């Protein structure tokens, strides 16, 4: 039995959306009310400020474009490219 406690401020929800960045594109892994984790082919600097758009579709229709800004809290090289965690400072529908 695992008794470790995670220090998360918000629940994460698995999502698979396109992320548009100034330097290219990515794909979300999970999303919460305070941040997003995504993969991208481009390196991103930890502690940098980043602006992106998350493109969310519902049943193949009605693309919603979320405008996000935030601080990169983690950027790790992975088999899928770079895994980036972003804490939102701005989230607009």
Protein Blocks (a to p, Z undefined) as FASTA:
>chain_A
ZZbdcfbfbdcdddddddddfkbccddfbdcfkbccdddfbdcdehiacdddddddeehi
aiaddddddddfbdcddfklpadddddfbdcZZ
